[in-house]
């Protein structure tokens, strides 16, 4: 029988240092393991024939390599399953029910997609938090607008609490509204963004855009607040006063 080269000198897990490199290394390890399985299948076919005629037992080298690749599979499978658990993937199969390279690869692909989603969320979350903190810092001495502004600031604090929880979440939140608010704040379409535009860009907005912002802010946050923003009667808590529209 053809002698089998030992596969025990292959590189071992654990995998990488940061999340991206660990995923890439895991993909590489899966490809290598699939190749080892293929070579083993060829040697085992020869071993099957030797077992039947003349009745020669498997070599110790084959038995050692079988044990080695089984250990490699278990190690890689366990790492991928642990990462899937950490990402909060649902549904998640029981670890011992993941019994093939194809199943490990499918689970790893879900982990990778979840990480990409989390990365996109973090970018948008940072933009949304920046907008909300600016709204929370607004102040006014306009009595007609003060109650509306206080309602905005309460809403801003509520959003910041929700965003803080979202930073720690490992799965989608129960309230899909917090995701919608984050998306709108990050894209600049949330009423808070339009309010800030009226405060900070009062003199530079095109008339048609200015009018549209006034109408939407008035409808969503209260007309007295929209008027206060347009008239330069809103300021940050640090005391900056925007110039009035002329």
N, C-alpha and C positions, 0 to 999 in steps of 0.2 A: 504494500500500500504506500502511496505517496506520502512523504512526511509533511506534517503541517507546521508552518512557521508559528512560533508563539506570538500571541497578541497581548501579552501581559506588560509590554513596555510602552503601551500607548499612554497619551497624556490623561491625567486624572481630573475629575472634578474635585473641589468646587469650581464654580464657573465665574471668572472675572471679578471686577471690583465694583463697577457701577452698574446701574440697571440696564443701560443700553448694551454694554459689552457682555453682560451675563446672558442676555437674551441671544445675542449673536453667537456667543460661545455654545450655548445650548443647542442652537440650530446646527452648528458645526458638529457637535458631539453626536447629535441624532443621525446626521448623514454618515459619519464615520461608523457608528454602531450598525446602521443598516448595511454598510459594506461588509462589516465583520460577520453579520448574520448570513449574508450571501455566501461568503467564503466558507463559513461553518457548514452551511447546507451542502456544499459540494463535498467537503470532507466526510460529513455524516452519511452521505449517499455511498461513498466508498466503504465506510465503516459498516453500513448495513449489509453490503455484499460480503464483507469479510466475516461478519457474524453468522451469515447463512452458510457460507462455504469458503474456507474450510472450518469455520467456527472459531475465528480469531477474535479475542476480546478487544474493545477499544483501547487505544494507547493511553498512558497516563497523561500525555501531553494534551490529547483531545479532551479528556475529562477535566483537566486543569483549565483549559481555555473555555470550555462550556461554563464552568463555574465562574470564570472571570467575566465573561460577557453578560452572564445573568446578573452578577453583582453590579456591573456598569449600568445595565438596564434599570435595575431597582433604584440605584443611586440617582440617575437622571430622572426617572419617573417620580421619585419622592420629592426632588427639588422642584420640578415643574408643578406638581400638585400643591406643594407648600406655597409657591408663588401665586397660584390660582386662588388658594384659600385667602391669602393676604389681600388679593385684589377684590375679594368678595364676589367672585363669579358665581352666577346662579342661572341654571342648575349646575351643580358640581358633582361629578361622579365620585363614588367612594374610591379612595386611592387604590385598593386592591382590585377594583373592577377595571382599572386601566392596565390592560394586559398586552398591548402591542405597541410597536413604534408608531404606527399610524395614529393610534389613540393619543399617545403622548404628544405627537406633532400637532394634532388638532387642538389639544388643550393648550399647548404653548402658543399657538397662533391666537387663541382667545386672550391669553395673558398679554401678548404683544399689542393687540388691538385695544385692550383696556388701558394699557399704559399710554398709548397715543392719545386716547380720549382724555385721560387725566391730564396729560401735558397741555392739550388745547384748553381744557377747563381752567387750568391754573393761569394761563395767559389772560383769558377773558375775565377771570375772577379778579386779577390784579387791576385791570382797567375799570371794572365795575366798582371795586372798593374805593379807588381813587375818586371817582365821580361822587359816590355817596358821601365820602368824608368831606368833600368840598361843599355839598349841600348842607350837611350837618353843621358846618361852620358859619353858615349865613345868619345874619342878624338884621333887624330892621327897627326903626322907631315909628314906622307907619302903623298906627293903631288898627286901621282897617285891614291891614295885611298880616298883623302879628299872629292872629289865631290860625290863619292858613299856613303861615311859615312854621308855626309850632307843630302843626299836623304833619308837615313835610319832614321836619326834623325827627319826629317820632317814627315816621315811616322809614327814614334813613337809618335810625338806630335799629329798627326791626330788621332791615335788610342786612346790616352789618352783622347782627347776631346770626341770621340765616347763612350768610356767607362764611362766617367763622365755623359753623357746624359743617358746611359743605367742604371746607378745607380738610376736615378730619374724617370725612365720610369715605367709606370703602365701597359704597354702592350708590345707586341713584337715590335722591331724597324722596321721601313720601310726598312732599309738596312740589309738583312740577312747576308751580308758579315761581319758585325761587330761581329755577333755571331760566325761565322766560325773562325774568327781571335782569338776570345777569347778562343774557344775550342782548337785550335791548340797551342796557347801560353800556356794554362794551362796543356796540355798533353805533351808539349815539342817537338812538331813536326813542329812548325812554323820556318821559316828561321831565325828569330831573335834568337830563342833558339839555333839553330845550330851555329850561329855566336858567341854567348856567349860561347858555348862549345869550339869552336876553340880558343877563347881568354883565357878562364879561365881553360880549361882542356887540353891544347895543348900537354902536355907531358904524359898524362895518357890515352888518347884515344887509343883504338886498331887501328892498321894501316888501317884495312878495314873500320872501322867506320870513322876514320879521313878522309880517301879518299872520302867516301860517303858524308860527311859533306862539304868537300872542293868543290865537284862538285855541290852540291845543292846550297850552299851559292854563289858560283860563278855564277850559272845560275840565281838565284833569285835576288841577291843583287849586283852582279858585281864581276868579277874575281879579279880586283885589291884589293877589300876589303877582299876577301877570302885570298889572298896572304899576305896582311898586318896582318890579324889576325894570320895566321899560322907562320909568321916570328916575332911575338911579337911586332908589330908596332902599335898596338891599346892599348889604356889605358883609364882608367876612368878619368873623369874631375878632380878627386881628386889627380891624378898623379900616381896611382898604375900601375906598368908595369909588364905584365905577362911574365914568362920565355919563351924563344924561344924553339921550338921543336928541339931536337937533334937527 
